[in-house]
Amino acid sequence: MFGKSYGIPVLKAPPWFSGQLGIPGSGNPYGFRQQPQGLVWYVDGSHASANDTNEGTDPEAPLATIQAAITKNNATIDWAATPPYFGMNTIIVSPGEYAEALTCPYYCRVVGLGMATGNTTDICVDVHPAAGSAMAGTGLGLHLYNMRFTTDTAVPVLDFDVMNSCVIEDCMITDGNPGLATNGITTTDANSSVIVGCRFTGNTNSLTNGIVSTGDFFACQVLGCQIMATTVGIDLSGAALCGNTLIAHNYVFAGTVGIDDSVVGTTMVVDNWINATDAISHGNAQLTIANHVMNGAVGAVETTGTD
């Protein structure tokens, strides 16, 4: 009887997902939607079922606003514990315009879907309040990725007092009302933060300043950014402590000063392309290495040490 088939059907078990055991943030079609030691919330203001009363862990029943997700995230922080978070949480935001002046989520990634490369909200997340900064407060362990932040009034677009261990990556930081935004990013005390691949642009006019720190800017990095400003591109002249900070591979167009570390003079400024009346104002020329500078668009490109 070898080789003969008796027509016995092969039974296939239905799909089973680890999230079917009653764990919040999971569902049959999607499985286990919870990071190890971290929660995930979904925001989609245009979804038919969007509501801030939802739990927000199901993409088919998302939250309507980013701030509602931030409130849920911050409620998980236990400031009496060390560390104060159980795991890095994530907020995933669908494209659209969010007319919100956000507070800062702690120890959390906020990921914008779409592409924050242009001016159409149908392909990116645009945080665009009617007044005030797009985000303001204390940044701790915050990661902003692929989002556009816009302000229409005379305030910084992103306004941090403390900005520690934060990453702002591939974001667009812009002035929605020509010439009104004061700064792209303002901080009074930054430590171990990274600003990478961001675009600082205006509407008709450029931002007044790109990045401004009035306190420490210690062990930070500004890498691969495009900064257009009518006054100063990166202004650390008011900073008190700038050691271990690297400013590299940026493209800066500024009306007055491109990069200003004239007081402390401890940042390392490497391989930036700058056009400004005073391209680099630095207290230690030995820390400015191979920058390509044009002072007021006059003169040759310099690739040796610059000041």
ZADO-1210 file (C-alpha; in nm, 4 decimals, padded with zeros to 6 digits):
<atoms>
<atom x="00.0000" y="00.0000" z="00.0000" code="MET" pos="1"/>
<atom x="00.2998" y="00.2260" z="-00.0151" code="PHE" pos="2"/>
<atom x="00.2489" y="00.5601" z="-00.1896" code="GLY" pos="3"/>
<atom x="-00.1301" y="00.5400" z="-00.1720" code="LYS" pos="4"/>
<atom x="-00.3211" y="00.8387" z="-00.0346" code="SER" pos="5"/>
<atom x="-00.6166" y="00.7773" z="00.1893" code="TYR" pos="6"/>
<atom x="-00.7395" y="01.1419" z="00.1702" code="GLY" pos="7"/>
<atom x="-00.6775" y="01.2190" z="00.5338" code="ILE" pos="8"/>
<atom x="-00.6961" y="01.6003" z="00.5602" code="PRO" pos="9"/>
<atom x="-00.4138" y="01.7927" z="00.7181" code="VAL" pos="10"/>
<atom x="-00.5618" y="02.0171" z="00.9837" code="LEU" pos="11"/>
<atom x="-00.4117" y="02.3574" z="01.0427" code="LYS" pos="12"/>
<atom x="-00.4593" y="02.5165" z="01.3794" code="ALA" pos="13"/>
<atom x="-00.6058" y="02.8702" z="01.3777" code="PRO" pos="14"/>
<atom x="-00.3532" y="03.1477" z="01.4382" code="PRO" pos="15"/>
<atom x="-00.2793" y="03.2056" z="01.8041" code="TRP" pos="16"/>
<atom x="-00.1359" y="03.5268" z="01.9388" code="PHE" pos="17"/>
<atom x="00.0344" y="03.5746" z="02.2683" code="SER" pos="18"/>
<atom x="-00.1829" y="03.8766" z="02.3268" code="GLY" pos="19"/>
<atom x="-00.4991" y="03.6680" z="02.3536" code="GLN" pos="20"/>
<atom x="-00.4439" y="03.6093" z="02.7226" code="LEU" pos="21"/>
<atom x="-00.6069" y="03.9332" z="02.8305" code="GLY" pos="22"/>
<atom x="-00.2960" y="04.1473" z="02.8191" code="ILE" pos="23"/>
<atom x="-00.3794" y="04.5160" z="02.7564" code="PRO" pos="24"/>
<atom x="-00.2640" y="04.6469" z="02.4223" code="GLY" pos="25"/>
<atom x="-00.3192" y="04.3255" z="02.2290" code="SER" pos="26"/>
<atom x="-00.5783" y="04.1828" z="01.9917" code="GLY" pos="27"/>
<atom x="-00.6405" y="03.8828" z="01.7700" code="ASN" pos="28"/>
<atom x="-00.5520" y="04.0418" z="01.4317" code="PRO" pos="29"/>
<atom x="-00.2425" y="04.2136" z="01.5655" code="TYR" pos="30"/>
<atom x="-00.0982" y="03.9893" z="01.8327" code="GLY" pos="31"/>
<atom x="00.1164" y="04.1109" z="02.1161" code="PHE" pos="32"/>
<atom x="00.1468" y="04.4876" z="02.0721" code="ARG" pos="33"/>
<atom x="00.3491" y="04.5682" z="02.3800" code="GLN" pos="34"/>
<atom x="00.7212" y="04.6216" z="02.3903" code="GLN" pos="35"/>
<atom x="00.9226" y="04.4348" z="02.6495" code="PRO" pos="36"/>
<atom x="00.8868" y="04.6512" z="02.9586" code="GLN" pos="37"/>
<atom x="00.7140" y="04.9277" z="02.7649" code="GLY" pos="38"/>
<atom x="00.3666" y="05.0301" z="02.6472" code="LEU" pos="39"/>
<atom x="00.2573" y="05.1482" z="02.3035" code="VAL" pos="40"/>
<atom x="-00.0177" y="05.4049" z="02.2424" code="TRP" pos="41"/>
<atom x="-00.1639" y="05.4953" z="01.9036" code="TYR" pos="42"/>
<atom x="-00.2827" y="05.8429" z="01.8000" code="VAL" pos="43"/>
<atom x="-00.4810" y="05.9096" z="01.4828" code="ASP" pos="44"/>
<atom x="-00.6932" y="06.2236" z="01.4844" code="GLY" pos="45"/>
<atom x="-00.8652" y="06.1335" z="01.1572" code="SER" pos="46"/>
<atom x="-00.9624" y="05.7762" z="01.2502" code="HIS" pos="47"/>
<atom x="-01.3379" y="05.7147" z="01.2704" code="ALA" pos="48"/>
<atom x="-01.3004" y="05.5570" z="01.6157" code="SER" pos="49"/>
<atom x="-01.0502" y="05.8076" z="01.7554" code="ALA" pos="50"/>
<atom x="-01.1384" y="05.9256" z="02.1029" code="ASN" pos="51"/>
<atom x="-00.9324" y="06.0335" z="02.4008" code="ASP" pos="52"/>
<atom x="-01.1494" y="05.8121" z="02.6209" code="THR" pos="53"/>
<atom x="-01.0091" y="05.5048" z="02.4444" code="ASN" pos="54"/>
<atom x="-00.7339" y="05.3044" z="02.6071" code="GLU" pos="55"/>
<atom x="-00.5254" y="05.3896" z="02.3015" code="GLY" pos="56"/>
<atom x="-00.3352" y="05.0612" z="02.2833" code="THR" pos="57"/>
<atom x="-00.5424" y="04.9306" z="01.9898" code="ASP" pos="58"/>
<atom x="-00.4718" y="05.0969" z="01.6515" code="PRO" pos="59"/>
<atom x="-00.8376" y="05.0411" z="01.5593" code="GLU" pos="60"/>
<atom x="-00.9444" y="05.2454" z="01.8622" code="ALA" pos="61"/>
<atom x="-00.6742" y="05.5137" z="01.8825" code="PRO" pos="62"/>
<atom x="-00.6513" y="05.8289" z="02.0835" code="LEU" pos="63"/>
<atom x="-00.7531" y="06.1514" z="01.9090" code="ALA" pos="64"/>
<atom x="-00.4780" y="06.3758" z="02.0469" code="THR" pos="65"/>
<atom x="-00.1073" y="06.3430" z="02.1158" code="ILE" pos="66"/>
<atom x="-00.1494" y="06.5121" z="02.4542" code="GLN" pos="67"/>
<atom x="-00.3852" y="06.2369" z="02.5698" code="ALA" pos="68"/>
<atom x="-00.1129" y="05.9814" z="02.4957" code="ALA" pos="69"/>
<atom x="00.1452" y="06.1956" z="02.6751" code="ILE" pos="70"/>
<atom x="-00.0814" y="06.2114" z="02.9814" code="THR" pos="71"/>
<atom x="-00.1136" y="05.8312" z="02.9813" code="LYS" pos="72"/>
<atom x="00.2621" y="05.7908" z="02.9443" code="ASN" pos="73"/>
<atom x="00.3479" y="06.0305" z="03.2259" code="ASN" pos="74"/>
<atom x="00.1024" y="05.8555" z="03.4560" code="ALA" pos="75"/>
<atom x="00.3288" y="05.5468" z="03.4381" code="THR" pos="76"/>
<atom x="00.6299" y="05.7341" z="03.5797" code="ILE" pos="77"/>
<atom x="00.7138" y="05.6540" z="03.9415" code="ASP" pos="78"/>
<atom x="00.9450" y="05.9302" z="04.0609" code="TRP" pos="79"/>
<atom x="01.0132" y="05.7422" z="04.3851" code="ALA" pos="80"/>
<atom x="01.1661" y="05.4507" z="04.1928" code="ALA" pos="81"/>
<atom x="01.5136" y="05.4197" z="04.0399" code="THR" pos="82"/>
<atom x="01.4868" y="05.4426" z="03.7465" code="PRO" pos="83"/>
<atom x="01.1451" y="05.6109" z="03.7555" code="PRO" pos="84"/>
<atom x="01.0123" y="05.4193" z="03.4536" code="TYR" pos="85"/>
<atom x="00.9341" y="05.0512" z="03.4045" code="PHE" pos="86"/>
<atom x="01.0296" y="05.0632" z="03.0367" code="GLY" pos="87"/>
<atom x="01.0623" y="05.3127" z="02.7548" code="MET" pos="88"/>
<atom x="00.7112" y="05.3698" z="02.6218" code="ASN" pos="89"/>
<atom x="00.6216" y="05.4580" z="02.2621" code="THR" pos="90"/>
<atom x="00.3586" y="05.6883" z="02.1146" code="ILE" pos="91"/>
<atom x="00.2888" y="05.6260" z="01.7440" code="ILE" pos="92"/>
<atom x="00.1169" y="05.9151" z="01.5670" code="VAL" pos="93"/>
<atom x="-00.0575" y="05.8966" z="01.2294" code="SER" pos="94"/>
<atom x="-00.0166" y="06.1842" z="00.9799" code="PRO" pos="95"/>
<atom x="-00.2331" y="06.4924" z="01.0161" code="GLY" pos="96"/>
<atom x="-00.2360" y="06.8378" z="01.1721" code="GLU" pos="97"/>
<atom x="-00.2577" y="06.8378" z="01.5512" code="TYR" pos="98"/>
<atom x="-00.3494" y="07.1804" z="01.6847" code="ALA" pos="99"/>
<atom x="-00.1909" y="07.1107" z="02.0220" code="GLU" pos="100"/>
<atom x="00.0561" y="07.2889" z="02.2486" code="ALA" pos="101"/>
<atom x="00.2167" y="06.9783" z="02.3942" code="LEU" pos="102"/>
<atom x="00.3805" y="06.9152" z="02.7281" code="THR" pos="103"/>
<atom x="00.6784" y="06.6792" z="02.7348" code="CYS" pos="104"/>
<atom x="00.6426" y="06.3039" z="02.7763" code="PRO" pos="105"/>
<atom x="00.9045" y="06.1527" z="03.0073" code="TYR" pos="106"/>
<atom x="01.1172" y="05.8537" z="02.9035" code="TYR" pos="107"/>
<atom x="00.9171" y="05.8008" z="02.5883" code="CYS" pos="108"/>
<atom x="00.9552" y="05.7807" z="02.2106" code="ARG" pos="109"/>
<atom x="00.7110" y="05.9805" z="01.9996" code="VAL" pos="110"/>
<atom x="00.7212" y="05.8485" z="01.6437" code="VAL" pos="111"/>
<atom x="00.5519" y="06.0323" z="01.3601" code="GLY" pos="112"/>
<atom x="00.4368" y="05.8238" z="01.0662" code="LEU" pos="113"/>
<atom x="00.4544" y="05.9532" z="00.7116" code="GLY" pos="114"/>
<atom x="00.7368" y="06.1824" z="00.6011" code="MET" pos="115"/>
<atom x="00.8066" y="06.5141" z="00.7736" code="ALA" pos="116"/>
<atom x="00.9746" y="06.6614" z="00.4681" code="THR" pos="117"/>
<atom x="00.7314" y="06.9177" z="00.3297" code="GLY" pos="118"/>
<atom x="00.4312" y="07.1372" z="00.4021" code="ASN" pos="119"/>
<atom x="00.1416" y="06.8987" z="00.3476" code="THR" pos="120"/>
<atom x="-00.0153" y="06.7445" z="00.6549" code="THR" pos="121"/>
<atom x="-00.1480" y="06.4442" z="00.4644" code="ASP" pos="122"/>
<atom x="00.1964" y="06.2864" z="00.4637" code="ILE" pos="123"/>
<atom x="00.3349" y="06.3942" z="00.7992" code="CYS" pos="124"/>
<atom x="00.2566" y="06.4668" z="01.1614" code="VAL" pos="125"/>
<atom x="00.2338" y="06.8447" z="01.2069" code="ASP" pos="126"/>
<atom x="00.2086" y="06.9680" z="01.5655" code="VAL" pos="127"/>
<atom x="00.0732" y="07.3170" z="01.5045" code="HIS" pos="128"/>
<atom x="-00.0956" y="07.5017" z="01.7933" code="PRO" pos="129"/>
<atom x="-00.2874" y="07.8234" z="01.7348" code="ALA" pos="130"/>
<atom x="-00.0632" y="07.9941" z="01.9921" code="ALA" pos="131"/>
<atom x="00.2407" y="07.9054" z="02.1982" code="GLY" pos="132"/>
<atom x="00.5195" y="07.6563" z="02.1510" code="SER" pos="133"/>
<atom x="00.4517" y="07.3248" z="01.9817" code="ALA" pos="134"/>
<atom x="00.6114" y="07.1535" z="02.2838" code="MET" pos="135"/>
<atom x="00.7287" y="07.3047" z="02.6113" code="ALA" pos="136"/>
<atom x="00.8503" y="07.1809" z="02.9475" code="GLY" pos="137"/>
<atom x="01.1139" y="06.9488" z="03.0875" code="THR" pos="138"/>
<atom x="01.2615" y="06.6944" z="02.8487" code="GLY" pos="139"/>
<atom x="01.3867" y="06.3747" z="03.0159" code="LEU" pos="140"/>
<atom x="01.4623" y="06.0654" z="02.8092" code="GLY" pos="141"/>
<atom x="01.2483" y="06.1995" z="02.5259" code="LEU" pos="142"/>
<atom x="01.2881" y="06.0829" z="02.1654" code="HIS" pos="143"/>
<atom x="01.1049" y="06.2793" z="01.8954" code="LEU" pos="144"/>
<atom x="01.1238" y="06.1216" z="01.5504" code="TYR" pos="145"/>
<atom x="00.9975" y="06.2251" z="01.2045" code="ASN" pos="146"/>
<atom x="00.7603" y="06.5033" z="01.3080" code="MET" pos="147"/>
<atom x="00.7029" y="06.8631" z="01.2058" code="ARG" pos="148"/>
<atom x="00.6680" y="07.1221" z="01.4822" code="PHE" pos="149"/>
<atom x="00.5244" y="07.4621" z="01.3918" code="THR" pos="150"/>
<atom x="00.4442" y="07.7775" z="01.5854" code="THR" pos="151"/>
<atom x="00.2582" y="08.0900" z="01.4749" code="ASP" pos="152"/>
<atom x="00.3506" y="08.3216" z="01.7621" code="THR" pos="153"/>
<atom x="00.6642" y="08.4891" z="01.9014" code="ALA" pos="154"/>
<atom x="00.7871" y="08.1934" z="02.1088" code="VAL" pos="155"/>
<atom x="01.0361" y="07.9101" z="02.0572" code="PRO" pos="156"/>
<atom x="00.9019" y="07.6230" z="01.8506" code="VAL" pos="157"/>
<atom x="01.0379" y="07.3717" z="02.1058" code="LEU" pos="158"/>
<atom x="01.0898" y="07.5294" z="02.4478" code="ASP" pos="159"/>
<atom x="01.2722" y="07.3138" z="02.7032" code="PHE" pos="160"/>
<atom x="01.3894" y="07.4225" z="03.0457" code="ASP" pos="161"/>
<atom x="01.5830" y="07.1016" z="03.1119" code="VAL" pos="162"/>
<atom x="01.6720" y="06.8865" z="02.8100" code="MET" pos="163"/>
<atom x="01.8551" y="06.5807" z="02.9425" code="ASN" pos="164"/>
<atom x="01.9144" y="06.2540" z="02.7533" code="SER" pos="165"/>
<atom x="01.6840" y="06.3596" z="02.4716" code="CYS" pos="166"/>
<atom x="01.7007" y="06.2760" z="02.1018" code="VAL" pos="167"/>
<atom x="01.5354" y="06.4968" z="01.8398" code="ILE" pos="168"/>
<atom x="01.5757" y="06.3148" z="01.5112" code="GLU" pos="169"/>
<atom x="01.4692" y="06.3818" z="01.1514" code="ASP" pos="170"/>
<atom x="01.2222" y="06.6498" z="01.2567" code="CYS" pos="171"/>
<atom x="01.1180" y="06.9694" z="01.0809" code="MET" pos="172"/>
<atom x="01.1124" y="07.2771" z="01.3040" code="ILE" pos="173"/>
<atom x="00.9449" y="07.5708" z="01.1391" code="THR" pos="174"/>
<atom x="00.7824" y="07.9119" z="01.1721" code="ASP" pos="175"/>
<atom x="00.4231" y="07.9016" z="01.0545" code="GLY" pos="176"/>
<atom x="00.3847" y="08.2800" z="01.0594" code="ASN" pos="177"/>
<atom x="00.6726" y="08.4524" z="00.8769" code="PRO" pos="178"/>
<atom x="00.9307" y="08.5955" z="01.1124" code="GLY" pos="179"/>
<atom x="00.7493" y="08.5438" z="01.4443" code="LEU" pos="180"/>
<atom x="00.9085" y="08.2352" z="01.6004" code="ALA" pos="181"/>
<atom x="01.1965" y="08.3401" z="01.8234" code="THR" pos="182"/>
<atom x="01.4022" y="08.0203" z="01.8206" code="ASN" pos="183"/>
<atom x="01.3758" y="07.6721" z="01.6778" code="GLY" pos="184"/>
<atom x="01.4880" y="07.4976" z="01.9985" code="ILE" pos="185"/>
<atom x="01.5514" y="07.6761" z="02.3288" code="THR" pos="186"/>
<atom x="01.6919" y="07.5156" z="02.6422" code="THR" pos="187"/>
<atom x="01.8181" y="07.6528" z="02.9707" code="THR" pos="188"/>
<atom x="02.0061" y="07.3361" z="03.0688" code="ASP" pos="189"/>
<atom x="02.0955" y="07.0468" z="02.8386" code="ALA" pos="190"/>
<atom x="02.2990" y="06.7363" z="02.9101" code="ASN" pos="191"/>
<atom x="02.3692" y="06.4306" z="02.6909" code="SER" pos="192"/>
<atom x="02.1123" y="06.5225" z="02.4278" code="SER" pos="193"/>
<atom x="02.1328" y="06.4727" z="02.0519" code="VAL" pos="194"/>
<atom x="01.9786" y="06.6831" z="01.7755" code="ILE" pos="195"/>
<atom x="02.0349" y="06.4970" z="01.4499" code="VAL" pos="196"/>
<atom x="01.9174" y="06.5337" z="01.0915" code="GLY" pos="197"/>
<atom x="01.6672" y="06.8106" z="01.1679" code="CYS" pos="198"/>
<atom x="01.5621" y="07.0967" z="00.9397" code="ARG" pos="199"/>
<atom x="01.5149" y="07.4429" z="01.0872" code="PHE" pos="200"/>
<atom x="01.3233" y="07.6518" z="00.8361" code="THR" pos="201"/>
<atom x="01.0926" y="07.9488" z="00.8237" code="GLY" pos="202"/>
<atom x="00.7817" y="08.0277" z="00.6275" code="ASN" pos="203"/>
<atom x="00.8687" y="08.3236" z="00.4073" code="THR" pos="204"/>
<atom x="01.1447" y="08.4357" z="00.6429" code="ASN" pos="205"/>
<atom x="01.3897" y="08.2198" z="00.8343" code="SER" pos="206"/>
<atom x="01.3642" y="08.1539" z="01.2068" code="LEU" pos="207"/>
<atom x="01.5255" y="08.4211" z="01.4241" code="THR" pos="208"/>
<atom x="01.7698" y="08.1686" z="01.5759" code="ASN" pos="209"/>
<atom x="01.8104" y="07.7960" z="01.5250" code="GLY" pos="210"/>
<atom x="01.9287" y="07.6371" z="01.8533" code="ILE" pos="211"/>
<atom x="01.9803" y="07.8446" z="02.1668" code="VAL" pos="212"/>
<atom x="02.1070" y="07.7371" z="02.5086" code="SER" pos="213"/>
<atom x="02.1174" y="07.9867" z="02.7935" code="THR" pos="214"/>
<atom x="02.2611" y="07.7363" z="03.0406" code="GLY" pos="215"/>
<atom x="02.4657" y="07.4188" z="03.0209" code="ASP" pos="216"/>
<atom x="02.4961" y="07.2398" z="02.6868" code="PHE" pos="217"/>
<atom x="02.7166" y="06.9604" z="02.8150" code="PHE" pos="218"/>
<atom x="02.7990" y="06.6356" z="02.6317" code="ALA" pos="219"/>
<atom x="02.5453" y="06.7148" z="02.3604" code="CYS" pos="220"/>
<atom x="02.5624" y="06.6617" z="01.9855" code="GLN" pos="221"/>
<atom x="02.4206" y="06.8600" z="01.6938" code="VAL" pos="222"/>
<atom x="02.4741" y="06.6514" z="01.3832" code="LEU" pos="223"/>
<atom x="02.3728" y="06.6807" z="01.0188" code="GLY" pos="224"/>
<atom x="02.1145" y="06.9550" z="01.0611" code="CYS" pos="225"/>
<atom x="02.0044" y="07.2200" z="00.8126" code="GLN" pos="226"/>
<atom x="01.9655" y="07.5516" z="00.9938" code="ILE" pos="227"/>
<atom x="01.8421" y="07.8759" z="00.8424" code="MET" pos="228"/>
<atom x="01.8247" y="08.1747" z="01.0790" code="ALA" pos="229"/>
<atom x="01.8143" y="08.5507" z="01.0446" code="THR" pos="230"/>
<atom x="02.0472" y="08.5983" z="01.3447" code="THR" pos="231"/>
<atom x="02.2395" y="08.3010" z="01.4904" code="VAL" pos="232"/>
<atom x="02.2342" y="07.9402" z="01.3750" code="GLY" pos="233"/>
<atom x="02.3582" y="07.7729" z="01.6969" code="ILE" pos="234"/>
<atom x="02.3901" y="08.0122" z="01.9893" code="ASP" pos="235"/>
<atom x="02.5781" y="07.8833" z="02.2947" code="LEU" pos="236"/>
<atom x="02.7059" y="08.2272" z="02.3976" code="SER" pos="237"/>
<atom x="02.4885" y="08.2166" z="02.7092" code="GLY" pos="238"/>
<atom x="02.5842" y="07.8637" z="02.8049" code="ALA" pos="239"/>
<atom x="02.7882" y="07.7958" z="03.1180" code="ALA" pos="240"/>
<atom x="02.9233" y="07.4460" z="03.0455" code="LEU" pos="241"/>
<atom x="02.9762" y="07.3069" z="02.6947" code="CYS" pos="242"/>
<atom x="03.2450" y="07.0408" z="02.7357" code="GLY" pos="243"/>
<atom x="03.2241" y="06.7113" z="02.5438" code="ASN" pos="244"/>
<atom x="02.9823" y="06.8708" z="02.2979" code="THR" pos="245"/>
<atom x="03.0197" y="06.8039" z="01.9254" code="LEU" pos="246"/>
<atom x="02.8719" y="07.0208" z="01.6485" code="ILE" pos="247"/>
<atom x="02.9462" y="06.8509" z="01.3182" code="ALA" pos="248"/>
<atom x="02.8324" y="06.8070" z="00.9579" code="HIS" pos="249"/>
<atom x="02.5690" y="07.0820" z="00.9755" code="ASN" pos="250"/>
<atom x="02.4635" y="07.3242" z="00.7034" code="TYR" pos="251"/>
<atom x="02.4074" y="07.6691" z="00.8503" code="VAL" pos="252"/>
<atom x="02.2896" y="07.9887" z="00.6835" code="PHE" pos="253"/>
<atom x="02.2660" y="08.2740" z="00.9337" code="ALA" pos="254"/>
<atom x="02.2444" y="08.6508" z="00.9130" code="GLY" pos="255"/>
<atom x="02.4935" y="08.7291" z="01.1908" code="THR" pos="256"/>
<atom x="02.6779" y="08.4318" z="01.3439" code="VAL" pos="257"/>
<atom x="02.6722" y="08.0721" z="01.2265" code="GLY" pos="258"/>
<atom x="02.7953" y="07.8964" z="01.5432" code="ILE" pos="259"/>
<atom x="02.8616" y="08.0959" z="01.8605" code="ASP" pos="260"/>
<atom x="03.0607" y="07.9449" z="02.1470" code="ASP" pos="261"/>
<atom x="03.2524" y="08.2664" z="02.2090" code="SER" pos="262"/>
<atom x="03.2271" y="08.2710" z="02.5897" code="VAL" pos="263"/>
<atom x="03.3038" y="07.9161" z="02.7079" code="VAL" pos="264"/>
<atom x="03.4792" y="07.7919" z="02.3945" code="GLY" pos="265"/>
<atom x="03.4814" y="07.4190" z="02.4756" code="THR" pos="266"/>
<atom x="03.2635" y="07.2723" z="02.2003" code="THR" pos="267"/>
<atom x="03.4261" y="07.0784" z="01.9184" code="MET" pos="268"/>
<atom x="03.3098" y="07.2280" z="01.5872" code="VAL" pos="269"/>
<atom x="03.3953" y="06.9991" z="01.2959" code="VAL" pos="270"/>
<atom x="03.3167" y="06.9868" z="00.9225" code="ASP" pos="271"/>
<atom x="03.0282" y="07.2320" z="00.9128" code="ASN" pos="272"/>
<atom x="02.9295" y="07.4326" z="00.6055" code="TRP" pos="273"/>
<atom x="02.8418" y="07.7854" z="00.7127" code="ILE" pos="274"/>
<atom x="02.7471" y="08.1126" z="00.5470" code="ASN" pos="275"/>
<atom x="02.7209" y="08.4052" z="00.7891" code="ALA" pos="276"/>
<atom x="02.8721" y="08.7449" z="00.8525" code="THR" pos="277"/>
<atom x="03.0770" y="08.5759" z="01.1272" code="ASP" pos="278"/>
<atom x="03.0717" y="08.2067" z="01.0459" code="ALA" pos="279"/>
<atom x="03.2207" y="08.0735" z="01.3721" code="ILE" pos="280"/>
<atom x="03.2664" y="08.2753" z="01.6895" code="SER" pos="281"/>
<atom x="03.4615" y="08.0460" z="01.9220" code="HIS" pos="282"/>
<atom x="03.6770" y="08.0910" z="02.2286" code="GLY" pos="283"/>
<atom x="03.9299" y="07.8270" z="02.1196" code="ASN" pos="284"/>
<atom x="04.0226" y="07.8039" z="01.7519" code="ALA" pos="285"/>
<atom x="04.1998" y="07.4715" z="01.8128" code="GLN" pos="286"/>
<atom x="03.8595" y="07.3065" z="01.8603" code="LEU" pos="287"/>
<atom x="03.7261" y="07.4253" z="01.5226" code="THR" pos="288"/>
<atom x="03.8409" y="07.1719" z="01.2669" code="ILE" pos="289"/>
<atom x="03.7996" y="07.1603" z="00.8887" code="ALA" pos="290"/>
<atom x="03.4913" y="07.3777" z="00.8631" code="ASN" pos="291"/>
<atom x="03.3829" y="07.5196" z="00.5297" code="HIS" pos="292"/>
<atom x="03.3008" y="07.8824" z="00.5977" code="VAL" pos="293"/>
<atom x="03.1990" y="08.1798" z="00.3901" code="MET" pos="294"/>
<atom x="03.1884" y="08.5068" z="00.5843" code="ASN" pos="295"/>
<atom x="02.9059" y="08.7027" z="00.4285" code="GLY" pos="296"/>
<atom x="02.9432" y="08.4965" z="00.1088" code="ALA" pos="297"/>
<atom x="03.2858" y="08.6520" z="00.0552" code="VAL" pos="298"/>
<atom x="03.6146" y="08.4612" z="00.0508" code="GLY" pos="299"/>
<atom x="03.7390" y="08.1135" z="-00.0200" code="ALA" pos="300"/>
<atom x="03.6225" y="07.7945" z="00.1460" code="VAL" pos="301"/>
<atom x="03.8474" y="07.7137" z="00.4425" code="GLU" pos="302"/>
<atom x="03.9156" y="07.3511" z="00.5268" code="THR" pos="303"/>
<atom x="04.1890" y="07.4021" z="00.7854" code="THR" pos="304"/>
<atom x="04.1387" y="07.5195" z="01.1415" code="GLY" pos="305"/>
<atom x="03.8871" y="07.8029" z="01.1595" code="THR" pos="306"/>
<atom x="03.7785" y="08.0596" z="01.4153" code="ASP" pos="307"/>
</atoms>
